[in-house]
């Protein structure tokens, strides 16, 4: 027996209402999942387990930094600085004493005897040199040349170093600043330095980092090799 039309309409309406509710119930029972990101295990080496040299560190741009001692030599030992005649061989001490005696006396004739006592005339200038005494006087700030004698005294009374030991260039050198990096000087050494030069002189030497004021070099046999300023 066919169902009445009104009953069919009522059943259809119930079906339409029940369908969204069923779908909503199914959605509520769905299992919620969450993706978990796991960090890879730490490897003893670099990425992918490739060993990394522990002496190399990664720089910010991803390149490897070379250890500083691989591109710059390790600093050498500090020079052995001595004063007076301490440690000087007798021939060297004798030449130094003769130079000081002549300079303290203001006696250019005596100084000439010391200079000409060498087999070869010592270097007194990097320009062409004529008479050694006249060359020295011309470098002084006063007409009589006494300033150059005062400089000779100051240089020889400063500390010295024994340089290039065991070579053909072995030398006793005054002042020690001539063989000491100027940017490594202590406060006490800087005071010593300013006993020899002015701040203006030092400003010029700061440009090259080397000593360009007067220096004296005497060989182990007592030969005076130079009393000169400049490069």
Steps between C-alpha positions, in 0.01 A plus 500: 500500500656834393601741775306822524665800331520693824693217668752487212567871532553469875749213458698699241522798731631280780766358269622846402529605864677180605764510223696811621482379857648166401775669305580725797516200731738323263726810491508515879616139523787547249844442659696825532866467393798735535819491298804482729837625367786291636849649512758275336736329745826677561786349305860491620611683190344763275189479284425147388750358747803632310783562750601862549851617585465641854757768415267646239193697607214597273482870428168684472503471120544125518868496403762346722722736694869420485670506841679829550836332559473340158520835323705702747831385647510462875663799669869453559672531836546849641845642423762480774551867585813599690654824619850639539781253441311199635545208262722687254815330364814699582552632142140626489523657846826672400354657185193615689716658772715682242192644330355615831828660612530699177136608508501602869815706438350666193820396322446440129868422444481211743179386337674505162766264636233253603324520163818462301615212719270272296624322190205666326330825590173431685170607346414849624243594234306333221595788270839549340757556775813711492694580815346299787516777760356759266223255414410463867516875565271567203236271652496694828257779577774732627783649295777329701349153484482440872141381476614190311744417782219530755289263289790252481524502881125449547495212253798317652366543854165349405440125516641280225432161341730232363349431157544237225718282720705243310460669162720728293275789609548442874489837671463682829238767433408816691229591582301179529202679343668442164426127536184506711146534356390843618141388560619252764676751726402519864419830671849509652661435162296778340641743755850384401408549136393862559837571655637454149228635271215748502132423460527639146779254418294218644194595296703450183638167617151380592418503129753226425529350848880507475774701664644765266690717749874464564642159582847354551620157389824347622620157388628235746859592405447862603453638147265797486270426206266795517376804684212607284134605487235423242390195306 
